[in-house]
Amino acid sequence: MKSFNTKSLDYSLMEIVKATKSHAKELSALLKGLDTEEYSFSEVEKIMPLIEEGAYYIAIDEGKIVGAIGLAIVEESCEIDALITSQKGVGKALIDFTVDLCRKENVKKLWCWSLKRYNAIGFYDKMGFKEQFLLEKHWCGEDCYIFGRVIE
């Protein structure tokens, strides 16, 4: 897995930086919003290796984590492993941040999957993810969307 080489970028009034070990507990609490009955995305033991690899970026506003995005380079594309926010506008800022990173690293494809229950299709459509595929009963018996966006 490749991580992006970047310093923090300022988006609006919030700061987007790589997560560190000191952010693990607060990041875990935010990620609980993605947990399902079958799987926990938020366990500190699961996110710590990703933090150590530089795969998580966090949005900080007034000293509080208000959003997070996990990224991984997979076969010359960038997968959004996780995206969650606690306030309006942060998701767009994290996607814009990621698109900037992809351009810097010459990555041409940004993609992710999302459980249908998250109701994310409208968000990803607004963010320019033109490829949208529904996979029925794909993950733990749940329907999932795959979203893709070409980076130009």
Secondary structure, DSSP 4 states (H G I P E B T S, - for coil): --------EEETTEEEEE--GGGHHHHHHHHGGG--SS--S--HHHHHHHHHTT-EEEEEETTEEEEEEEEEEETTEEEEEEEEESSTTHHHHHHHHHHHHHHHTT--EEEEEEEGGG--HHHHHHTT--EEEEEEEEETTEEEEEEEEE--
